[in-house]
Amino acid sequence: MTDFTRRETLVRGGTALAGTLAALSVPAAGQGAPIKIGFSMALTGGLAGGGRAALLAYQIWAEEMNQKGGLLGRKIELVYYDDQSNPATVPGIYTKLLDVDKVDLVISGYATVPTAAAMPVVIQRGKLFMSLFALAANDQFRYDRYFQIQPNGPEAKFEFSKGYFELAGKLDPKPRTVALVGADAEFSILALEGARENAKKAGFRIVYDRTYPPSTVDFTPIVRAIKAASPDLLFIASYPPDSAGMIRTVHEVGLGAKMVGGGMIGLQFAALKQQLGPMLENVVAYDLYVPEPTMTFPGIEQFLVKYRERAAPAGVDPLGLYIPPFAYSEMQILGAAVQAVGSLDDKALADHIRKTKFTTIVGDIGFGDRGEWAEPRILLIQYRGIEGNDLEQFKKQGKQVILHPAKYKSGELKVPFEPIKR
């Protein structure tokens, strides 16, 4: 195995994301050794868009903490390696972090598959494990030192599509049929399992239910088959490349339905918003944070200003609405726990996190079963009034209207979804 490239904070000039302070890896005079926080991160490969944005959020948090004196009177050092969006590299990275780098704390990389790949090593060593956007990754392990920052709630795979089918069930006349489609990969499979159960519970007849290989680039045969089934609803569980491919093909084939969307990862990213532009009109999709008046949490605007100032030079998502606020909040929780406990003991930190509600820039967070959010907060949003491909419009209210849950609702569902006429 080739040695991994160590990506520390601006130790080698331009090797890390732009704007990182050298102080992050250099303990101040008179202080003890830095507190090392280790993780793998997708800096290349298919997950790199999310991974690099998350890394910038981690760096911003570490810089702010170090400017205040660090944690427990010690500076913070981030020690990380590019997992290349390949889960096969992840166990070796965490073994190296713990055995060679001797990190004090570990957190996960971005996304479900890399997180699941790290779990056996982390569990074997008894380490606290904060994870970033991993769908139901602890359902199998039920590890009591695991905590997940994505607001899925205790029944993640069901929560992911719950709002979609609740809204569909309230339409008049009520839709009767649904098509389910997604990639043959871990996230999509779990999301489709939940959607299948939610659809049946709501009384919808499933007329199409298939997966496609993750390497698929031509979605025309799939969308034509779905159109032939003539569903009232189309629920898609997809990763960024196929989210874009499915939306484009839906328009090309001319597939219309009362609701189209559901569990599509990637529509939250600036790159896909810009590419798809008006093709997003009336798509109903899950999200986690959008700039609607019901989600004005303390500190979120200040964070986004700082993040956006550095996003372009760092070559990461310029909007920063999806992953960065949650990555920053993850570190807020970790830092608050260390300060409250007064040590780096993994068991003591896990015990404290499990019983505490934390105030973060994405709201108050408390953890419940299997380390998921005690109160789920998956948003269902609808794109409205999308004009052209300008990114600035997505910073405004009213472009990503929150339909569900009721607590954060900012508008009403508009139907049907209609493909762009060509």
JOMOZI-V343605 format. One record per residue. RES is the residue in three letters. SS is DSSP state (alpha for helix, beta for strand, coil for the rest). PHI is phi in radians with two decimals (none if undefined). Layout:
res=RES ss=SS phi=PHI
res=RES ss=SS phi=PHI
//
This chain:
res=MET ss=coil phi=none
res=THR ss=coil phi=-1.28
res=ASP ss=coil phi=-1.17
res=PHE ss=coil phi=-1.33
res=THR ss=coil phi=-1.36
res=ARG ss=beta phi=-1.42
res=ARG ss=coil phi=-1.92
res=GLU ss=coil phi=-1.60
res=THR ss=coil phi=-1.41
res=LEU ss=coil phi=0.92
res=VAL ss=coil phi=-1.34
res=ARG ss=coil phi=-2.03
res=GLY ss=alpha phi=1.15
res=GLY ss=alpha phi=-1.55
res=THR ss=alpha phi=-1.29
res=ALA ss=coil phi=-1.68
res=LEU ss=coil phi=-1.07
res=ALA ss=coil phi=-1.04
res=GLY ss=coil phi=1.59
res=THR ss=coil phi=-1.32
res=LEU ss=coil phi=-1.47
res=ALA ss=alpha phi=-1.09
res=ALA ss=alpha phi=-1.06
res=LEU ss=alpha phi=-1.09
res=SER ss=alpha phi=-1.89
res=VAL ss=coil phi=-2.15
res=PRO ss=coil phi=-1.14
res=ALA ss=coil phi=-1.20
res=ALA ss=coil phi=-1.02
res=GLY ss=coil phi=1.54
res=GLN ss=coil phi=-1.64
res=GLY ss=coil phi=-1.32
res=ALA ss=coil phi=-1.07
res=PRO ss=coil phi=-1.13
res=ILE ss=beta phi=-1.40
res=LYS ss=beta phi=-1.68
res=ILE ss=beta phi=-1.95
res=GLY ss=beta phi=-1.93
res=PHE ss=beta phi=-2.91
res=SER ss=beta phi=-1.64
res=MET ss=beta phi=-2.66
res=ALA ss=coil phi=-1.33
res=LEU ss=coil phi=-1.76
res=THR ss=coil phi=-2.39
res=GLY ss=coil phi=1.56
res=GLY ss=coil phi=-1.13
res=LEU ss=coil phi=-1.70
res=ALA ss=alpha phi=-1.12
res=GLY ss=alpha phi=-1.00
res=GLY ss=alpha phi=-1.31
res=GLY ss=alpha phi=-1.12
res=ARG ss=alpha phi=-1.21
res=ALA ss=alpha phi=-1.16
res=ALA ss=alpha phi=-1.09
res=LEU ss=alpha phi=-1.06
res=LEU ss=alpha phi=-1.07
res=ALA ss=alpha phi=-1.10
res=TYR ss=alpha phi=-1.05
res=GLN ss=alpha phi=-1.14
res=ILE ss=alpha phi=-1.06
res=TRP ss=alpha phi=-1.06
res=ALA ss=alpha phi=-1.09
res=GLU ss=alpha phi=-1.09
res=GLU ss=alpha phi=-1.07
res=MET ss=alpha phi=-1.15
res=ASN ss=alpha phi=-1.16
res=GLN ss=alpha phi=-1.16
res=LYS ss=coil phi=-1.65
res=GLY ss=coil phi=1.90
res=GLY ss=coil phi=1.43
res=LEU ss=beta phi=-2.11
res=LEU ss=coil phi=0.94
res=GLY ss=coil phi=1.31
res=ARG ss=beta phi=-2.17
res=LYS ss=coil phi=-1.21
res=ILE ss=beta phi=-1.84
res=GLU ss=beta phi=-2.15
res=LEU ss=beta phi=-1.62
res=VAL ss=beta phi=-2.08
res=TYR ss=beta phi=-2.58
res=TYR ss=beta phi=-2.33
res=ASP ss=beta phi=-1.33
res=ASP ss=coil phi=-1.51
res=GLN ss=coil phi=1.07
res=SER ss=coil phi=1.05
res=ASN ss=coil phi=-2.07
res=PRO ss=alpha phi=-1.07
res=ALA ss=alpha phi=-1.13
res=THR ss=alpha phi=-1.44
res=VAL ss=alpha phi=-1.20
res=PRO ss=alpha phi=-0.99
res=GLY ss=alpha phi=-1.12
res=ILE ss=alpha phi=-1.10
res=TYR ss=alpha phi=-1.23
res=THR ss=alpha phi=-1.10
res=LYS ss=alpha phi=-1.16
res=LEU ss=alpha phi=-0.99
res=LEU ss=alpha phi=-1.44
res=ASP ss=alpha phi=-1.58
res=VAL ss=coil phi=-1.79
res=ASP ss=coil phi=-1.37
res=LYS ss=coil phi=0.97
res=VAL ss=coil phi=-1.20
res=ASP ss=coil phi=-1.47
res=LEU ss=beta phi=-2.34
res=VAL ss=beta phi=-2.20
res=ILE ss=beta phi=-2.26
res=SER ss=beta phi=-1.46
res=GLY ss=beta phi=-1.39
res=TYR ss=beta phi=-1.58
res=ALA ss=coil phi=1.72
res=THR ss=alpha phi=-1.15
res=VAL ss=alpha phi=-1.13
res=PRO ss=alpha phi=-1.09
res=THR ss=alpha phi=-1.11
res=ALA ss=alpha phi=-1.06
res=ALA ss=alpha phi=-1.19
res=ALA ss=alpha phi=-1.44
res=MET ss=alpha phi=-0.97
res=PRO ss=alpha phi=-1.02
res=VAL ss=alpha phi=-1.17
res=VAL ss=alpha phi=-1.11
res=ILE ss=alpha phi=-1.14
res=GLN ss=alpha phi=-1.04
res=ARG ss=alpha phi=-1.59
res=GLY ss=coil phi=1.18
res=LYS ss=coil phi=-1.58
res=LEU ss=coil phi=-1.02
res=PHE ss=beta phi=-2.44
res=MET ss=beta phi=-1.53
res=SER ss=beta phi=-2.05
res=LEU ss=beta phi=-2.10
res=PHE ss=coil phi=1.08
res=ALA ss=coil phi=-2.13
res=LEU ss=coil phi=-1.33
res=ALA ss=coil phi=0.97
res=ALA ss=coil phi=-1.18
res=ASN ss=coil phi=-1.76
res=ASP ss=coil phi=-1.08
res=GLN ss=coil phi=-1.37
res=PHE ss=coil phi=-1.44
res=ARG ss=coil phi=0.90
res=TYR ss=coil phi=-1.41
res=ASP ss=coil phi=-1.45
res=ARG ss=coil phi=-2.02
res=TYR ss=beta phi=-1.86
res=PHE ss=beta phi=-2.47
res=GLN ss=beta phi=-1.94
res=ILE ss=coil phi=-1.58
res=GLN ss=coil phi=-1.35
res=PRO ss=coil phi=-1.41
res=ASN ss=coil phi=-1.38
res=GLY ss=coil phi=1.48
res=PRO ss=coil phi=-1.14
res=GLU ss=coil phi=-1.97
res=ALA ss=alpha phi=-1.00
res=LYS ss=alpha phi=-1.19
res=PHE ss=alpha phi=-1.47
res=GLU ss=alpha phi=-1.10
res=PHE ss=alpha phi=-1.04
res=SER ss=alpha phi=-2.02
res=LYS ss=alpha phi=-0.98
res=GLY ss=alpha phi=-1.10
res=TYR ss=alpha phi=-1.04
res=PHE ss=alpha phi=-1.39
res=GLU ss=alpha phi=-1.13
res=LEU ss=alpha phi=-1.15
res=ALA ss=alpha phi=-1.07
res=GLY ss=alpha phi=-1.19
res=LYS ss=coil phi=-1.64
res=LEU ss=coil phi=-1.20
res=ASP ss=coil phi=-2.26
res=PRO ss=coil phi=-1.30
res=LYS ss=coil phi=-1.22
res=PRO ss=coil phi=-1.06
res=ARG ss=coil phi=-1.96
res=THR ss=beta phi=-2.23
res=VAL ss=beta phi=-2.49
res=ALA ss=beta phi=-1.89
res=LEU ss=beta phi=-2.04
res=VAL ss=beta phi=-2.62
res=GLY ss=beta phi=-3.05
res=ALA ss=beta phi=-1.27
res=ASP ss=coil phi=-1.48
res=ALA ss=coil phi=-2.56
res=GLU ss=alpha phi=-0.96
res=PHE ss=alpha phi=-1.04
res=SER ss=alpha phi=-1.09
res=ILE ss=alpha phi=-1.07
res=LEU ss=alpha phi=-1.13
res=ALA ss=alpha phi=-1.11
res=LEU ss=alpha phi=-1.23
res=GLU ss=alpha phi=-1.02
res=GLY ss=alpha phi=-1.14
res=ALA ss=alpha phi=-1.12
res=ARG ss=alpha phi=-1.06
res=GLU ss=alpha phi=-1.20
res=ASN ss=alpha phi=-1.13
res=ALA ss=alpha phi=-1.13
res=LYS ss=alpha phi=-1.12
res=LYS ss=alpha phi=-1.08
res=ALA ss=coil phi=-1.45
res=GLY ss=coil phi=1.53
res=PHE ss=coil phi=-1.61
res=ARG ss=beta phi=-1.55
res=ILE ss=beta phi=-1.48
res=VAL ss=beta phi=-1.83
res=TYR ss=beta phi=-2.69
res=ASP ss=beta phi=-2.67
res=ARG ss=beta phi=-2.52
res=THR ss=beta phi=-1.99
res=TYR ss=beta phi=-2.24
res=PRO ss=coil phi=-1.05
res=PRO ss=coil phi=-1.02
res=SER ss=coil phi=-1.45
res=THR ss=coil phi=-1.03
res=VAL ss=coil phi=-2.10
res=ASP ss=coil phi=-1.87
res=PHE ss=coil phi=-1.70
res=THR ss=alpha phi=-1.04
res=PRO ss=alpha phi=-1.06
res=ILE ss=alpha phi=-1.16
res=VAL ss=alpha phi=-1.19
res=ARG ss=alpha phi=-1.11
res=ALA ss=alpha phi=-1.15
res=ILE ss=alpha phi=-1.14
res=LYS ss=alpha phi=-1.06
res=ALA ss=alpha phi=-1.12
res=ALA ss=alpha phi=-1.36
res=SER ss=coil phi=0.90
res=PRO ss=coil phi=-1.33
res=ASP ss=coil phi=-1.32
res=LEU ss=beta phi=-2.25
res=LEU ss=beta phi=-2.21
res=PHE ss=beta phi=-1.86
res=ILE ss=beta phi=-2.04
res=ALA ss=beta phi=-1.97
res=SER ss=beta phi=-2.49
res=TYR ss=coil phi=-1.61
res=PRO ss=alpha phi=-0.89
res=PRO ss=alpha phi=-1.06
res=ASP ss=alpha phi=-1.40
res=SER ss=alpha phi=-1.06
res=ALA ss=alpha phi=-1.11
res=GLY ss=alpha phi=-1.10
res=MET ss=alpha phi=-1.17
res=ILE ss=alpha phi=-1.08
res=ARG ss=alpha phi=-1.04
res=THR ss=alpha phi=-1.24
res=VAL ss=alpha phi=-0.97
res=HIS ss=alpha phi=-1.24
res=GLU ss=alpha phi=-1.13
res=VAL ss=alpha phi=-1.39
res=GLY ss=coil phi=1.42
res=LEU ss=coil phi=-1.52
res=GLY ss=coil phi=-1.95
res=ALA ss=beta phi=-2.85
res=LYS ss=coil phi=-1.11
res=MET ss=beta phi=-2.41
res=VAL ss=beta phi=-2.28
res=GLY ss=beta phi=2.43
res=GLY ss=beta phi=1.79
res=GLY ss=beta phi=-1.78
res=MET ss=beta phi=-1.81
res=ILE ss=coil phi=-1.34
res=GLY ss=coil phi=2.06
res=LEU ss=coil phi=-1.14
res=GLN ss=coil phi=-1.36
res=PHE ss=coil phi=-1.50
res=ALA ss=alpha phi=-1.00
res=ALA ss=alpha phi=-1.04
res=LEU ss=alpha phi=-1.33
res=LYS ss=alpha phi=-0.99
res=GLN ss=alpha phi=-1.21
res=GLN ss=alpha phi=-1.15
res=LEU ss=alpha phi=-1.49
res=GLY ss=alpha phi=0.83
res=PRO ss=alpha phi=-1.06
res=MET ss=alpha phi=-1.16
res=LEU ss=alpha phi=-1.41
res=GLU ss=coil phi=-0.90
res=ASN ss=coil phi=1.22
res=VAL ss=coil phi=-1.12
res=VAL ss=beta phi=-1.86
res=ALA ss=beta phi=-2.52
res=TYR ss=beta phi=-1.28
res=ASP ss=beta phi=-2.72
res=LEU ss=coil phi=-2.19
res=TYR ss=coil phi=-2.60
res=VAL ss=coil phi=-2.41
res=PRO ss=coil phi=-1.39
res=GLU ss=coil phi=-1.70
res=PRO ss=alpha phi=-1.11
res=THR ss=alpha phi=-1.46
res=MET ss=alpha phi=-2.24
res=THR ss=coil phi=-1.62
res=PHE ss=coil phi=-1.43
res=PRO ss=coil phi=-1.03
res=GLY ss=coil phi=1.66
res=ILE ss=alpha phi=-1.18
res=GLU ss=alpha phi=-1.16
res=GLN ss=alpha phi=-1.08
res=PHE ss=alpha phi=-1.10
res=LEU ss=alpha phi=-1.11
res=VAL ss=alpha phi=-1.06
res=LYS ss=alpha phi=-1.13
res=TYR ss=alpha phi=-1.07
res=ARG ss=alpha phi=-1.18
res=GLU ss=alpha phi=-1.07
res=ARG ss=alpha phi=-1.84
res=ALA ss=alpha phi=-1.12
res=ALA ss=alpha phi=-1.10
res=PRO ss=alpha phi=-1.04
res=ALA ss=alpha phi=-1.46
res=GLY ss=coil phi=1.24
res=VAL ss=coil phi=-2.09
res=ASP ss=coil phi=-0.82
res=PRO ss=coil phi=-1.29
res=LEU ss=coil phi=-1.48
res=GLY ss=coil phi=1.20
res=LEU ss=coil phi=-1.53
res=TYR ss=coil phi=-1.65
res=ILE ss=coil phi=-1.51
res=PRO ss=alpha phi=-0.94
res=PRO ss=alpha phi=-1.07
res=PHE ss=alpha phi=-1.36
res=ALA ss=alpha phi=-1.09
res=TYR ss=alpha phi=-1.12
res=SER ss=alpha phi=-1.11
res=GLU ss=alpha phi=-0.98
res=MET ss=alpha phi=-1.29
res=GLN ss=alpha phi=-1.03
res=ILE ss=alpha phi=-1.15
res=LEU ss=alpha phi=-1.06
res=GLY ss=alpha phi=-1.12
res=ALA ss=alpha phi=-1.11
res=ALA ss=alpha phi=-1.16
res=VAL ss=alpha phi=-1.07
res=GLN ss=alpha phi=-1.14
res=ALA ss=alpha phi=-1.22
res=VAL ss=alpha phi=-1.35
res=GLY ss=coil phi=1.40
res=SER ss=coil phi=-2.74
res=LEU ss=coil phi=-1.88
res=ASP ss=coil phi=-1.17
res=ASP ss=alpha phi=-1.10
res=LYS ss=alpha phi=-1.15
res=ALA ss=alpha phi=-1.10
res=LEU ss=alpha phi=-1.13
res=ALA ss=alpha phi=-1.11
res=ASP ss=alpha phi=-1.07
res=HIS ss=alpha phi=-1.19
res=ILE ss=alpha phi=-1.09
res=ARG ss=alpha phi=-1.11
res=LYS ss=alpha phi=-1.82
res=THR ss=coil phi=-2.04
res=LYS ss=beta phi=-1.77
res=PHE ss=beta phi=-1.90
res=THR ss=beta phi=-1.61
res=THR ss=beta phi=-2.32
res=ILE ss=coil phi=-1.30
res=VAL ss=coil phi=-1.91
res=GLY ss=beta phi=1.85
res=ASP ss=beta phi=-1.42
res=ILE ss=beta phi=-2.21
res=GLY ss=beta phi=-2.24
res=PHE ss=beta phi=-1.92
res=GLY ss=coil phi=-2.21
res=ASP ss=alpha phi=-0.98
res=ARG ss=alpha phi=1.05
res=GLY ss=alpha phi=1.41
res=GLU ss=coil phi=-1.48
res=TRP ss=beta phi=-0.99
res=ALA ss=coil phi=-1.12
res=GLU ss=coil phi=-2.03
res=PRO ss=coil phi=-1.12
res=ARG ss=coil phi=-2.59
res=ILE ss=coil phi=-1.31
res=LEU ss=beta phi=-1.56
res=LEU ss=beta phi=-2.01
res=ILE ss=beta phi=-2.11
res=GLN ss=beta phi=-2.24
res=TYR ss=beta phi=-1.33
res=ARG ss=coil phi=-2.36
res=GLY ss=coil phi=1.05
res=ILE ss=coil phi=-1.37
res=GLU ss=coil phi=-2.06
res=GLY ss=coil phi=1.14
res=ASN ss=coil phi=-2.10
res=ASP ss=coil phi=-1.33
res=LEU ss=alpha phi=-1.26
res=GLU ss=alpha phi=-1.01
res=GLN ss=alpha phi=-1.10
res=PHE ss=alpha phi=-1.39
res=LYS ss=alpha phi=-1.53
res=LYS ss=coil phi=-1.72
res=GLN ss=coil phi=-1.23
res=GLY ss=coil phi=1.59
res=LYS ss=coil phi=-1.59
res=GLN ss=beta phi=-2.30
res=VAL ss=beta phi=-1.31
res=ILE ss=beta phi=-1.44
res=LEU ss=beta phi=-1.77
res=HIS ss=beta phi=-2.75
res=PRO ss=coil phi=-1.37
res=ALA ss=alpha phi=-1.02
res=LYS ss=alpha phi=-1.05
res=TYR ss=alpha phi=-1.99
res=LYS ss=coil phi=-1.02
res=SER ss=coil phi=-2.23
res=GLY ss=coil phi=-3.06
res=GLU ss=coil phi=-1.78
res=LEU ss=coil phi=-1.13
res=LYS ss=coil phi=-1.98
res=VAL ss=coil phi=-2.26
res=PRO ss=coil phi=-1.61
res=PHE ss=beta phi=-1.45
res=GLU ss=coil phi=-2.20
res=PRO ss=coil phi=-1.17
res=ILE ss=coil phi=-1.18
res=LYS ss=coil phi=-1.32
res=ARG ss=coil phi=-1.96
//
